[in-house]
Amino acid sequence: MKFSWNETLVWLCLLSNLIFAGSELISDYTGIDSWSIFYFGIGLFSVSVLILIYQIILKFKKNKK
């Protein structure tokens, strides 16, 4: 199976959205502060944005050559 940045980006966005939406439920189940879980979701979303920026930079570098 070939690694795909696009698929990784989609899965990270889905996972971060699930954590955003379910932070209160996850907090009730695990006992961890809901804001900590919410911030973890923000961190995952930030990683996906960084991957997207990396892809855009690589795309422009390929076009210049």
C-alpha distance (Angstrom), angle and dihedral (degrees) to the residues before:
residue distance angle dihedral
M1 . . .
K2 3.79 . .
F3 3.81 120.5 .
S4 3.80 113.9 -116.6
W5 3.79 125.1 -164.6
N6 3.81 90.1 -160.1
E7 3.79 92.5 56.4
T8 3.81 91.1 46.7
L9 3.78 89.5 51.4
V10 3.81 92.6 51.2
W11 3.81 93.2 48.6
L12 3.81 92.9 48.2
C13 3.81 91.0 50.7
L14 3.80 91.8 48.7
L15 3.78 92.5 47.6
S16 3.79 93.5 47.9
N17 3.82 91.5 48.9
L18 3.80 90.9 50.7
I19 3.79 89.9 51.1
F20 3.83 91.1 47.6
A21 3.78 92.8 50.6
G22 3.79 96.7 40.9
S23 3.78 101.1 38.4
E24 3.81 92.5 112.7
L25 3.81 93.3 47.8
I26 3.81 91.9 45.7
S27 3.81 88.5 49.2
D28 3.79 91.9 52.9
Y29 3.79 91.5 48.6
T30 3.82 99.3 44.1
G31 3.80 102.1 28.2
I32 3.81 92.3 -127.1
D33 3.81 117.7 135.6
S34 3.82 110.2 -89.6
W35 3.81 92.6 -133.9
S36 3.80 90.6 57.0
I37 3.78 89.9 53.7
F38 3.80 90.6 46.1
Y39 3.82 90.8 51.8
F40 3.80 89.9 49.4
G41 3.81 87.8 56.2
I42 3.80 89.5 50.4
G43 3.81 88.9 51.4
L44 3.80 92.2 52.7
F45 3.78 90.3 48.6
S46 3.82 89.8 50.3
V47 3.79 90.4 53.0
S48 3.80 90.3 52.4
V49 3.82 90.3 50.7
L50 3.81 90.1 50.7
I51 3.81 90.0 51.6
L52 3.80 89.2 51.0
I53 3.82 91.6 50.9
Y54 3.82 89.4 48.1
Q55 3.81 90.4 52.9
I56 3.81 91.6 49.9
I57 3.81 91.6 50.1
L58 3.81 91.3 49.7
K59 3.79 90.7 48.6
F60 3.82 92.3 53.9
K61 3.82 92.0 45.7
K62 3.82 90.3 54.2
N63 3.81 91.3 49.4
K64 3.84 92.5 53.5
K65 3.80 93.4 55.8
